[in-house]
Each structure stands twice: as C-alpha cells, then as structure tokens.
Amino acid sequence: MAESTKHFHFVGICGTAMGSVAAAMKRRGHTVTGSDANVYPPMSTFLLEQGVEIVSGYAAKNIPATADQVIIGNAISRGNDEAEAVLERKLLYVSLPEILKTEFLRGKSNYVVAGTHGKTTTTSLLAWIFEHAGREPSFMIGGLPKNLGVGARFTESAYTVLEGDEYDTAFFDKRSKFLHYLPEVAIINNIEFDHADIYDSLDAIKLTFRRLLNIVPRNGMAFVNGDDPNCLAVADGAPAPISTVGLGEGCDRRITDVHYEESGSRFTLAGETYEVPMAGEFNVRNAAMAVSAARHAGLSPEEVQAALTTFEGIARRQEVRGIVRGVRVIDDFGHHPTAIGQAVQAMRRQYPQGKIWAVFEPRSNTSQQNIFQKELGEALAEADGAIIPPISAPEKFRPEDRLDPEAVIAAVRAAGKEGYYEPDVDAIIARLKPLVHEGDTIVVLSNGGFGGIHERLLNEL
C-alpha cells in the first residue's frame, strides 16, 4: 500500500505503456481510472483484472472530481473532450514519460536504448538478458518480446530497461520522450532523418540526441555506434563517458569475427564470443549494444550468452508467419529505407536458396513523402522483386510532397529487378501467386496491419 494514496486518471489508458503504468499504480494502492476510444482485449481485460475502472470513449464527465492527477497519452490532441476539460478545470496534468520519471525511475539504474533503427530489438535483448540472469527488471518496449510476454512491466528491481523514443512526449510537451527517462546508461544505435511530421531536418534530430547525452551522469555510460558519423558528431564534446561500439578499427568495443548461418549469427566483442539466433549485420550490432550494456551492469559473459541463446525474438521483427508450399511469409516492421534494406539483406543471408520478394506498404508519415524516394528504390532493389501499393493517406500531403510509388518501382526495374505497382492487397496477392516458388521468401514490410496481407497470402498460396 502506498504511503499516501492518490487518484490517477489516464486519458488513453489502453496503450501498452499507459495500461501497464496504470496497473502498476493500482498495485501500489492508488485509485486508478481511465478512458480510451479503443477499449478491447487484451489490454481492457488486463486492466479490469487489475481492478482498474475504464470507460469507452472520451467525455468531460469521465474525469472524476476526486482525480489528483491526470495522465494524458501521446495520442491525445487538442479538441479531445477530456483534454479540453482538464485545461478548463485547471487540473494537474502530466505526460506518461513524466509520471514514469516521478513514480518509477527516480533512484533506479535506467538503461535507455535510443536510435533510428533497432531500438525494439536491442531493448528486448537487454531486458531479456537481465531477466534471464534473475534481475527481474522493469521494462518498457515498443513491441512484444516473445520471451517476456508483455511490452511493459514495472517491478521493484534496481534495473529499468526503456526503449527511448525520440518522438515527442505529448501535445503540450514537444521534447523527445527519452529526455524524461533519467538515463544512467544510454545506447544510441544509429541516427538518421525520420519522423518528418515532428522534425524538419537531420540537424534537429541530432540536437535531441545531443540533449539525451547531456543528461547521462558522469558515473553512467553512453554506448554509441562508432561507425555512424551522426552518432560520433552527437557524442563529440558530450559530458557523459562515451564508449564506441562497432566494426571499425577505431571503436572502443570492436565487433570482430562475424559469421552468419541459417540459425543465426556469431561474433566476438571485447575478447568474448557470442551467438545470437538472429540474422543480419544490423542484428549483430543490436546484440553487441545489448551485450555491452549488460557487461557494464556487471553480468558475466556466461550469463549474457545463456540469455542470447534462448532469445525468441519480437513479434513483427523478421517473424515467420507461416510456410506454405515451401514459400515463407515473413512479417517485418521496417518502414525506413535503411531498415528495409537491412531486413532484405538479413533474409538473403538466412535463406540463401530461392528468391526474396519485398512487399512494402508506405504508411508512416515519412515514407508517404518523397523525402527518401531515391533511397527507397535502392533499398527495395536489394530484393529479387518488389511490390508497392499506393500511399495510405495521400490527402495528408501536398501532391508535390507525396511519394511516387510508380517511380520507386521504375527504379527497382532499372536496377535489373522485378517490380510491380499494385492498387491494393488483392492485386498484390494475385500478382505474387504465380511468381513465387518453393524456397522463395516473401518479406512484408509495414508499420501497420497492411489489410491482413500475411494471413491472406498464406491462405491463397
């Protein structure tokens, strides 16, 4: 029971992180209520089992008169009835990262994993290493690690592992979420331009990562990609201790002796050899970051390797959704050209027999614009064949700013690969069916549901 119980109301409670924090507050003896436009299992069931009262839909009357504090989720914007009521009634309101900072992160060893790519995988690996070694960490991850079963939980452990998102915090706080996380250890995997709806340039993104390093204490550590010029530029002059990790000769913790096999990858780091059941250079880099942080925490190489051996991956990260007639259908979250190219390369290393087909849905705010049109064509040309539908929300962008999928496909064909622009999921499946053969791999790349294409492909094949 908390020493001084309070009433917390969560606006947008059914998000993975929001719901997990709400349940943790309830377990501490507080009164917790919440609302969401999307109240459905599994989060709604989980919250009800925890004794949290939830209301479907947003209305000013949902905010109890007894609420001491209102937590407003990142998905909530001005015009939301409850957000407007909070402002009009002059209630105390905070963002989710702020409540994490004040209620869960103070006094803890917080390991914050940041970067444009690989955050979810690296965070999941590190959380699992701590968990497998008996440290029972708190964690918050923007995906579903299969070993851990949930994306977020909060324990009384000294360790917290957080996926550090550079996206903004709330409609009233445009700083990056990770600036609230009190990092003792920060990991920066890589830095590229992304989130075109939030940042107007690469320099703006580098500035927010520089601010992250500015709050790592002198008795902490920042592990940064020593092969990434943007990471090195951000780390230059940082007040925190810096350790570079990478393949280059100048890296403080150099990755060497890398070997790829169908079952995974093997590499040496700081004189110790590790094996991880994931393919591709970018996953070796992710694993090397997680290993570096775990070793910094005092875990032995044996403890680290035991966890890596048993790592089961993350939903929607190179996840095999099924195999029919010898054709694999892989689900991957990739939506930035770099991530798409890396995913295709990893598939080619893991499944060297047969063709690799890349099916990409341009759905993120960045990928629907023509910012990376050239790079997207180059990334998809890493596959033997590529298919793209129209962008998902053309009305959000000026015609001159929109991605031109047909031009992307023209670039794929110019590189000597097969390329097709199709109007919808039905047409994509119809196009693919006669093209794929036993031993081929179809990689579906999207940060959304893509019309249930994975199951529909498997059924049609």
N, C-alpha and C positions, 0 to 999 in steps of 0.2 A: 504494500500500500504506500502510495506517495505520501511524503510528509505533509504536503499541502496540496490537496486535490483541487483541480480546476476543471472547467468545462471548455473543451475544444470543439469547434465546428469546422469541418472540412468541406470546402466547395470544390467539387470534382474529385470525390473520395474514391472512386473506383479505378483510378490509375494504379498500376502496380506499386509504385513507390508511395503514393498517397495512402493507399489502403494498408500497406504494410506499416507505415508510420502510425496511422490511426489505430491499428490493432495493438501496436507496441505501447501507445499512450494509454489505451484501455487496460492493458495488463499491468500498467503502473498504478492503476487505481483511479485514473481520471475519468470524468464523464466525457464521452465522445459521441458526437452525432455527425451526420454528413449528408450530402446530396450529390446527385450526378444525373446527367441526361441519359447515360447508358448504364443502367443497373441490371446486370445479368451475371450468371455464373462464369468463371469460378469465383471472382472477387466478391460478388454480392453474397454468395453462400459463406465464404470465408469470414466476411465481416459480421454477418448475422451469428455465426457460430462463436465469434469473439464477444458477442453482446453489444455490438455497435449498431445504433439505430441509423438507418439510411432511408432517404426519401428519393423517389424517382422524379426527376425534373427539377428545375430551378424556380424558386419563388421567394420573395422577401420574407414571407411568413415562415419559411424553413429555418431561419436563423433564430434559435431560442433566445429569449430575453436574458437567460442566465449565462450565455456564452461569454467566457472571459477573453477568448482569443479566437480569431477566425483565420484559418489557413486557406489561402487562395491558390489553386493549382495553376500551372503554366498554361493550360489550355483555356483558361477563363480570360475573357477580354471585356473591355468596357461595353456596356449595354446588357450584360448578364444581370438578371434581376437581383441576384444575391450580391454581386459585386457592387451594384448601384446602392443597394440598401446599406451595405457596410459603410460606404462613403457617406451617405446621407445621415446615418445614425452615429457617425464618428466613432465607430468601433475600432478596437485594436486589431489590426490585420497584419499578417506576415506571409511570406512565401514558404514553400516546402523546404528549400535549402536553408532558410533562416531558422525554421523550427528544428531542423536536423542539427544545425550548429549549436543552438542553445540547449537542446534537450538530450542530444545523443553523442555529439562529437567532442565536446569540451573535455579535456583531460585524457583523451584516448590517443592511441597511435593510429593516425589516419593515413591510409595508403590510397592516394588519388591517381587514377590511371586516365590520362588525357591524350589527345592527338586526333587527327582527322580520321585515321583508319585504325582498326584493330583494338579499339577500346574494350568492346564487349568480350572478345576472346581473351585478352590479357587480364582483364578484371576477373573473369570467370576462372581462369587458370590460377591466379594468385589466391583468390578466395578458396578454391578447392585445395590448394597446397596447404594453406593454414588449417582448413577443416580436416583434411586427411591426417595432419600432424597433431590433431587434438586441441587446436587453439580456439575452436568454436567462434570464429569471427562474426561480427556484424558485417553485412554487405548490402550493397545496392547496385544492381546491374541492369543495364538496359536491354536485357534479353533473358532467355530461360536456360540456365546451365542445367544439363540433364543430371549431373551428379547431385546438385543441390536442390532441385525440385521446385524452387521458387526464385523469383528475381530479386527479392529483398527480404531481409530479416534483421532484427536488432536484438542482440544478446548483451550479457554483462561482460563480455570479453574485453581485454585491453586493446584488441585489434579491430579496426574497421577498414574494409576494402570498398572503395567507391568508384564507380565509373564516372569520370569527371567530364561532364558535357560542357562545351564552350557555348552552347545555345543560351539564349537569355533566360533570366530567372522567373519573371512574371511581368504582367502588363505595367506594373509600377516599379519594376527594377530591371533595367536592361543590361546589367552586368552578367557575365557568364556564371552559370550555376557553380562551377568549380571554385570560384573565389570565396564561397561561403564554407568550404569544407575543412578548414583548419589542417592543411596537409603537413604531416611530418615527413612523409616521403611522397614525392611526385614522380610520375612516369610520363614522359612525352614521347609517344611512338613516332610521330611524324607531324608535319604541318603543311597543309595545302589550302588553297582557297576553296571554301564550301559555304553553305548556308547564305546564299545570295540574298535571301529575304531579311537577313539580320546584318550582314557585313557588306560594305561596299568595296572592299579591297583586301588583298593579302596582307597589306601592312596593318589593317585594323585587326585582323585575326592574330598576327604576330604580337601586337600590343597586348591583347588579352592573355596570351600565353606568357608574355613577359611579366604581366601582373601576377600570374599564378606563381612564377618562380620568386617573385618579390615577397611572398608570404610563407615560403618554406623556411623554417628556422635554421639557425647555424648548427644546431645539433641534429638536424634532419639530413635529407639527401634527395637530390633530383637526378634521376636516371633519364638521359636524353639520347636520342638517336644520333650517334656520332657520324653517320653517313648522310644526314639530311642537312643541307646548308641552312634551311629555315630554322631548324632546331638549334643549330650552332649559333646562328645570329641572335636568337632569342636568349640563349644561355650566356652569351658574351656579357660579362660585367655583372651577372646576377649575384646577389649577396649570399645565396644558398650554396652549399657544397654541390658540385656537379660531377657526375660520373658518366662518361660517354660509353654507349653500348652499340656495337655494330660490327660489320665485316671488315672495315677499313683498318689499315695498319696503325693509324693514329688513335684508335679507340682505347679507352682505359680498360674496358672489358670487351675483349675481341672475340667474336664468334669465328671459330675455325673448324676444319674437318667436317664440313656439312655433307651429309649423304641423304638421298631421297629414295624411299622404297614405297611399294604399294601400301604397306601397312603404316607408313608414317615417315618421320624424319629423325635424323641423328645429328648431333653437333657437339662441339667442345666449347666450353666457356670457362675462363679462368682455371684451366687445367683439369676440369671435370667434364666427363662426357654424359650427355643426357639424351634420352629418346622421348619423342612425343608422338602420339598417334594422330598426327595431322600432317597434311601435305603442304608444300609450297614454302618459298623463301620467307614470305611475309609471316607465316605461322612460326617459322624458326625464330624470326625477330620478336614476335609476340611472346613466345616461350622464353627467350633469353631475357626479356624485360621482367617477366614474372619471376624467373629464377633469380635474377639479380636482386630484386626486392625481397624475396623470401630469404636469401642468404644474408642480406643486410639485417633482417629481423632475427637472425641467429639460428635459422633452421639449417640442418646438416644436408649435404648433398644427397645422402641416403633418404632422408625424409622427403626432399624435393622430388627425387626420381620416383619414389613409391607413389606419389600423388600423380605425377605426369603419366605414369604407366596406366593408371586407372581412369584418366580423364575421358569422359564420354562425349565431350563437345557441347555445342549450344544449338538449340532449335534455330533453324533458318540460317545457319552458318555452315555451308558445304554439307547440308543434311541430305542424306539419301532418302527420298520419299518413297521410292519403290523401284523395282526392276521388272520389266515385262518384255518377253521375247528377247531377253538379253540386252535390252536398252535401259540404261539408268536414267532416272529423272532426279536431278539434284536441285534443292532449294537453297538459294543464297541471297542474302540481304543487300548485296552490292548495288550501289546506285551512283557512285562517283567513278569516273573513268579509271583512276588508279586501282580502285578496289575491283572493278570489273576485270581489268587486265590481269591482276594478280590471281583472281579466282579462276579464270580460264587457264592460266599457266599452271596453277596447282592441280587442276583437273587433268591436264595433259601429263603432268608428272605421275599422278596417281593412277591414271587409266590410259596408259600409252597405246593400247590397242583400240582401234576404231576412231571415228570422228568425234570432235567436240562441237556441239551446237549450242550457241548462246542465244537465249530469248530474253530480251531486255524490255522492261516497262519503264519509260521515262515518267516518273511520278513525283520525285522530290522537287522542291522549289528551284533548286539549282539545275537539275537535269532537264527540266522542262524549258529552260532558257538556252540560248545558243552560246553561252559562255565557254562551254567545253565541247563544242560541236566537232572540231577537228580531232581533239583527244579521244572523244567517244568513238569515232570511226576507227582510230588506231587501236583502241582497246578491244573493240569487237572483232577486228581483223586478226586478233590473236587466235580466235576460234576458226574452225574449218568452215563454219557457216553461221550467219547471224540473222535474227528476225526482230523487227521492232514494230509496234503498233503506233498510232498517233499519241501525242502527249495527252495526259489525262484531264487537264483543266486549261485549255487554251484561252478561255475567257479571262484568266487572271493576268495575262501578259499581252503587251502590245505586239502586233504581228511581226514587227521588225526585231523583237527580242526573243521570239519563240524558237525553240529547237526545230530544225527541219529534219525529221526522221528519214525522209527520202534521200536527202543529201548525205546523211550518215551512211545509209545503205549503199549509195553510189561510191562512197569512199571505201567501203568494205569490198565491193566488187573490183574497184580499181587496184586493190591490194592482191587481187587474184583469188579471193574467197567468195563463197556463195553468200548472197544477201537478199533479203526479201522484206518489203514493207507491206504489212497486212492490216486491215481495218479493225479487227477485233480478235478475241480469243478463239472463236470458232474458226476463223480463217487461218489463224496461226496453226491450230491443230491440224486442219485439213492440209495445209502446206507441208507440215512436218511428217505426217504419217507415211507417205510414200518415200520420203527421203532417208529415214533412219533405218539402220540395220543392226543386227546383233553385234554387240561390242561397242556401240556408239553411246555417247553420254550427252544428255540434254541438260544444260545448266540454265535454270530460270532465275533471272536476276531482277529483284524488285524489293522495295521497302514497304510494299503493301500486299494485299491479298491476290492481286492480279486475276480477279474473276474466278478464283478456284482452279487455275490452269493446271496445277500439279496433279490433282486427282483426276481431272478431266482428261489430261494427257494419258495417264496410266490406264484409265478405263477405255479410251479409244484405241490405244496400242494393243 
